[in-house]
Amino acid sequence: MRSFQDGAFHLALGPEAEDVDPEKECYPAGQGSGAIQELVPAGELVRRFVEEAEQAIAAASKYL
């Protein structure tokens, strides 16, 4: 909010916004990258997804 008030964050307003100084604008990349807790290789993710899917299918098959 502070950066918006300081005139340095208007990306959400679109190109027609008035009083936008391109020299001050920023892109909030740090906000998203700050949420990353772990980097997992794609192969490991696929293995996890398959294992979880197999467990869900096995649990659901009890009701068929």
Buried (B, 14 or more C-beta within 10 A) or exposed (E): EEEEEEEBBBEEEEEEEEEBEEEEEEEEEEEEEEEEEEEEEEEEEEEEEEEEEEEEEEEEEEEE
